Amino acid sequence: MTVELSRRVFLKDTALLAGAVAAMQSLDGAAAQGTTPWPMPKIRLGNVEVSRLILGTNPFFGYAHKDGPLGHEMQEYYTDERIMAVLDQAAALGVNAVAGPPMPRWLTLYKKYLDRGGKLNVWIAQPHGSPKQMKKEIETCAKGGAKALFIQGHRVEEQYDKKAYDVVRGWVDHTKDLGMAAGMASHRPETHLLAEKLGFHTDFYFQCFFRVDQHPENYALECRDKAVETIKAITNKPVVAYKILGAARLDPAEAFAYTFKHIAAKDGVCVGIYNKDKPDMLAEDVGLMRHVSGT
């Protein structure tokens, strides 16, 4: 079944709606005062403690995962100042970690953000360069202040397709040698299970809910069912679920409820926002997480 859920899914569940709105309102008020009304739950990626909700950066750079002008609109909207404002808002809501690639713009922007006193101080890097440049890009992440790092899913899958598992193992080991918590991402349900079987020295995993390694991208609900089977099978390491909203194809209430029903307390989520028309979008996401996870 392809995912195109209507707002009626949200409105039917009045209890969830009421709870999420109440949580969001309390978060909005607290964020305006620079405080959080409840302690944001944390998980550990190796030796790095991060908020259970991690801010994603795809919308900042126009990665919309949809046809049409949306990606370009995101790029035009997200000036450096607007991105830093989102980072500040996230920090005020208790989010302490952001995941994103080591693009030159990000490296410059994030340094500027920290230099001016920004409090969202954990960057989880996502190197995505060519295989020949991957180790150099990992080193760039370390120099740029990343505290944890996961290899981008497409790069992992390219090597898996060639059965070049030791290449990925080498990237993970290089990350750990540089003092960062080491992980890897995948859009497939079997990738991380094989990494565990092969004894990769990973600290954590990023698991996509949908098969965006396919063309066209596959947003069938069966994909996320298989993804959560993988997450449940990995009991000894944290797994961060990403693209849980199906790149804005899913209703937020349904998506958060499904996700937190199936992941463990050791696991987290990574969610990006495009708040041009909805300034409180991040507060809503945090409020939904708080309500459906019971934290």
N, C-alpha and C positions, 0 to 999 in steps of 0.2 A: 504494500500500500504506500503510495507516494504521500509525503507530508505536505499538506496545505490546510492546516487547522484554522477554523474561524474563531472570532472573538467569543462566539457563543459557548465554546468549550470553557472559557474562563468564567463567563457570567453564570453558567449553570451551577458551578460550585460556589455557592454564596458564602459558605463557611471559610473556604480558602481565600476568597476575595476579601472578606472582611478582615481576616487575620493578617493578610499581606498588606492591606491598606493601612491598618493600624500600626503595623511594624514599620512600614515605610514612613508614615507621618512622624513617628517618634525618632526615626533615624534622620529625617529631614531637619527636624528641630534641633537635634543634637549636633548635626554636622554644621549648622549655621553658627553654633556656639563653639565649635572646635572640639567637641567631646563626643564620645560614643555612649549610648544608653546601656550597653551590655558588652561584655568582653567578646570580641570577635574570636570564634574558635580557630585553633591553629592546628597545623599538621607539620610533620618534619620531612624534609627532603634531604636525606643524609643528615648532616649536622646543621642544616639551615632550617630555622623555624619560619614558616610562612602562614599567612592567613588562609583559611580554608577556601575562600574565594580569591582567586588571582585575577588581576586585570589583564585582559588580552589587548593586543595592539593592531590587529588586522584592519579595523576601520580607520585607524590613524593614517594608514598608508594606502587606502583605497582597495584593499583586498575584500571585495564585497561578496564574492562567490555567487554572483547573480549576473545575468546578461543585462545589457542596457547601460544607462549613464550613471548608475548609482556609485560605482567605484570612483569615477571622476569627480562626482559631487562630494564624496567623502574627502578626497584629496584637497579639493578647493576649500572645504569647510575647516578642516583640521590644520590650522596654522600652529606654529610652535606654541604660541601663547594659549591657544585653546587646548592643546594636548596637555600642557603643564597644569592648566586649570582642572582638567579631569584627574590628573595625578593627585592634585591637592584635595579634590573632592573625595577621591578614593581613600586617601590617608585619613581624612576626617571621619570616614565611615568605618575605619578599622582595617582597611585593606593595606597590607604592607608590601605586597609583591606584584611585579608586573613582568609579563613574559613577552619577549619580542626579539627580532633578529638584529644582528649587529651592523645595521646599515649606517653609513657615515652620518646621515641626518640624525638618527637616533642617538648615536654616541655623543654627538655635539649637544643635542637637546637635553639628554639626560644628565650630562655633566653640568650644564647650565642650571638645570632644575635643582640638583643637589647643592651646587655652589650658592644658590640663593636661599638655601634653607629648606628645601623640599623634604618631606618626611616619609615618602614612600621609597624606602631605601634598599629594597631587595630586587635586583634585576635578575630574572631567570632568562638566560640567553638562549636563543634558538638559531644556531648557525645553519645556513642553508646554501652555502657556496658549493662550487664544483668539488668533486671528490679529491682532485689533486690539490685544491686549496683549503681543504677542510681543517687540517691541523693548524694551518696558519690562522684561519678564521677563529678557531677555538682559542688560540693565543691572543688574538685581538679582543675577544670577549673577556678573558682574564685581565688584560691590561685596562679594559674599559670599566672594570669594577663588578663584573658579574659574580654572583655568589653561588649560583647553580646554573647548569647548562643541560639542555637536551637537544640531541641531533634531530633536525627537521625530518618529518615523516617520509617525504618523497625521497630524500637522500638515503635513508635507511632502507626503504623498499627497493630502490635501485640495486643496492648491494645484495639484498636478499634474493632478488630475481636472478642474480648471477651466482648465487650461493657463496658469495664472498663475505661470509660471516666474520672472518677475522679482520676485515677492514673496519667493520662497525665496532668490533671489540677493541681495535686499536684506537679508534676515536674516543670511546668511553674511557679507556685507560689513560689516554693523553689528558683528558679532562680532569681526571682524579689526580694525576701527577702535578697538575697546575693548581691544585688546592680547591677545586670547585666540586660541589655535589654533581654527580653525573647521571644523566638519564637519556632516554631516547623516546621518540614519538612514532606513532603509526596510525594510518587510516584503516588498517586491516585488523581483524580480531585475532589472528594467529601469530603475529610478529613477536609480541612480547613474551608469549608463552614459549616460543622457541628460544628466545634470548635467555630465559630462565633455565631451560633445559640444557643449553650450551654453557651455562655458568658465567654469563657476562657479569662484570663487576658493577652493575648499575645500582644506584641508590633509589631511583624512582622511574616511573613511566608516565608519558602523556598519551592517552588513548582517545582518538577521535570517535565520535558517535556514528559518523556516517562515512561512506566509501567515496571520499572525494579524490581518491587515486584513480578513479574510473572516469571515462569520458563517454557520455556526459556524467557529471557528478551524480551519485546515487544517494537520494535522501529518503529512501524507503524506511519505514519504521522497523522493519526486520533488521536493518543494519545496527541500530542502537541496541536491539535485544541481544545480538551477538557480541556487541562491544561490552555490555555489562556482564555477560558470561565470562569474558576475559578478566574484567576487573575483579569479579568475585573469586576467580581462580587464583589470583595473585594475592596471597594472604600475608606475605612477609615483607612487602614493600608498598609504599603509597603509590596510588595511581591518580593522576589528575585527568578528569574527563573534560574534553573540550569539544567545541561546536555542538553543545547540548541543545542550543536553540535552532539548529539546522540552518545557520546563517539567516536568521529572522523568519524562517518558514514556520516555526512552531510557536504556539501560544506560550508566553513566558510561564504562566502558572502551571500549565500542564507539564512543561519541560522540566521545571525545577522540582515539581512533585515526583515525577518519574525518576529523575536522577537521584534524588536523595532517598528515595525508597530502595534503590538498588546498590548504592555505594556505602562503604563502611566509614566509621569515624576517622580512620587513618587516611582516607581519600579526600580529594578536593575537586574543584571545578575551576576552569579558566573561561572567562566570559569577556568579550569586548562589547563596546557600546558605540552607537551613533546617536548622539543626543541633540542633534540640531533642532528637531521638533519636539523633543521631550527632555527638558533639562533634568528631570528627576529620574531618568531611566536607571542610573546606577543605584540610587537609593531604593528603587523598586526591586532591583535584582537582589540587593543585600537583604531587603525586607522579606522577599520571597524565600531566600535561603534560610533566614532566621526562623520563619514560620514553619516551613515544611520539614526542616531538620530538627525542630524542637530545641534550638539553642537560643 
